[in-house]
Amino acid sequence: MTLNSVTASCLSEGLISAYRATRYRVLGVEPFDMGIGTRSEGLAQLYALHGCGCAAFLTGWNPEGQLLSSALNEAAHARLILVAGAQCVGLVPGFGQDPSGQWPGETSLLALGLPLEAARDIGRQFRQNAIVWAGDDAVPQLILLR
């Protein structure tokens, strides 16, 4: 079983495909995009800079795929910064963008040094359908949570 496979999910194939196509933008000093299943040199450089070998791309926006107001989404993101920041070696702002433009972009963050189980727990705490996680190979994987 690979990291991005799940034996059963309540998510539609269309939604999973949309998550796979999303542009995961890391807005650090040198911004870069991450794609599911493709090694990210920008991520590998952040690993070297921060002395870590894993990272999670997380959002608190729109739990379970339900559109919320900007105020509720911003409050969730502020909580996410506190929760993830307490468990990782560094946070880098990010933005998840649907390349088709059918779904609004979501303020996100890259939590450096966050182990997979901790990332899953945070994603579930914020009622997310999925998260993106990468191990020491710097290849982002879609991790379904529902």
C-alpha positions in Angstrom: 0.0 0.0 0.0 1.4 3.4 -0.9 0.9 6.5 1.2 -1.7 7.9 -1.1 -3.9 4.9 -1.4 -6.8 4.2 0.8 -8.8 1.0 0.8 -12.1 2.8 1.2 -13.0 6.5 1.0 -16.2 8.4 1.0 -14.6 11.0 -1.4 -15.7 10.9 -5.0 -13.1 10.0 -7.7 -13.7 13.5 -9.1 -12.8 15.2 -5.9 -9.7 13.0 -5.5 -8.7 13.9 -9.0 -9.2 17.6 -8.2 -6.9 17.3 -5.2 -4.3 15.5 -7.3 -4.4 18.4 -9.9 -4.2 21.2 -7.3 -1.2 23.5 -7.4 0.3 23.5 -3.9 2.2 26.8 -3.8 4.8 27.3 -1.0 5.3 31.1 -0.5 8.7 31.1 1.2 11.7 33.3 0.3 11.8 31.4 -3.1 8.3 30.4 -3.9 7.7 27.1 -5.6 4.8 24.8 -6.6 4.5 21.2 -5.5 2.6 18.5 -7.5 1.4 15.2 -6.2 3.8 12.4 -7.0 6.5 14.6 -8.4 9.8 15.3 -6.5 10.0 18.9 -5.4 13.5 20.4 -5.5 12.2 23.4 -3.6 11.0 21.1 -0.8 14.3 19.2 -0.7 16.1 22.6 -0.3 13.8 23.5 2.6 14.6 20.1 4.2 18.3 20.8 4.0 17.9 24.4 5.3 15.8 23.3 8.3 17.5 19.9 9.0 14.4 17.8 8.5 13.2 15.0 6.2 9.4 15.4 6.0 6.7 18.0 5.7 2.9 18.4 5.5 0.9 20.9 3.4 -2.1 21.7 5.5 -5.2 24.0 5.5 -7.9 24.7 8.0 -10.2 26.2 5.3 -13.5 24.7 4.2 -13.8 21.6 6.4 -15.1 18.5 4.7 -15.2 20.5 1.5 -18.0 22.9 2.7 -17.4 26.5 1.8 -17.2 28.8 4.8 -17.0 32.5 5.2 -13.6 34.3 5.0 -13.9 35.1 8.7 -14.4 31.5 9.7 -11.7 30.3 7.4 -9.2 32.9 8.7 -10.0 31.9 12.3 -9.4 28.2 11.5 -6.1 29.1 9.8 -5.0 31.1 12.9 -5.7 28.0 15.0 -3.9 25.8 12.5 -0.8 27.9 12.8 -0.8 27.4 16.6 -1.5 23.7 16.4 1.0 22.8 13.7 3.6 25.3 14.8 3.8 23.5 18.2 4.7 20.2 16.5 7.1 21.1 13.7 10.4 22.7 13.1 9.1 25.5 10.9 6.1 26.9 9.1 6.1 28.4 5.6 2.9 30.1 4.2 1.2 28.4 1.3 -1.8 28.5 -1.0 -3.7 25.6 -2.6 -5.1 26.6 -6.0 -7.4 24.6 -8.2 -5.9 25.1 -11.7 -9.4 25.0 -13.3 -10.6 27.8 -11.1 -13.8 25.9 -10.1 -12.9 25.9 -6.4 -11.6 29.0 -4.6 -7.9 29.0 -3.5 -7.2 28.2 0.1 -4.7 29.7 2.5 -2.4 26.9 3.7 0.9 26.3 5.3 3.8 23.9 4.9 4.8 22.4 8.3 8.4 21.2 8.1 9.4 18.2 10.1 5.9 17.1 10.8 5.6 13.3 10.9 2.9 11.6 8.9 0.7 10.5 11.9 0.9 14.0 13.4 -0.1 15.5 10.1 -3.0 13.1 9.8 -4.1 14.0 13.3 -4.1 17.7 12.5 -5.9 17.2 9.2 -8.6 15.2 11.1 -8.8 17.8 13.9 -9.5 20.5 11.2 -12.0 18.1 9.5 -10.1 18.0 6.2 -10.8 15.5 3.5 -7.1 15.1 2.7 -3.7 16.5 3.4 -0.4 16.5 1.4 2.6 14.9 3.0 6.1 14.2 1.8 8.9 12.1 3.3 12.6 12.3 2.9 12.3 11.7 -0.9 10.6 15.2 -1.2 7.7 13.6 -3.3 4.4 15.1 -2.1 1.7 12.4 -1.6 -2.1 12.9 -1.3 -3.2 11.4 2.0 -6.9 10.8 2.1 -8.5 11.2 5.6 -12.1 10.3 4.9 
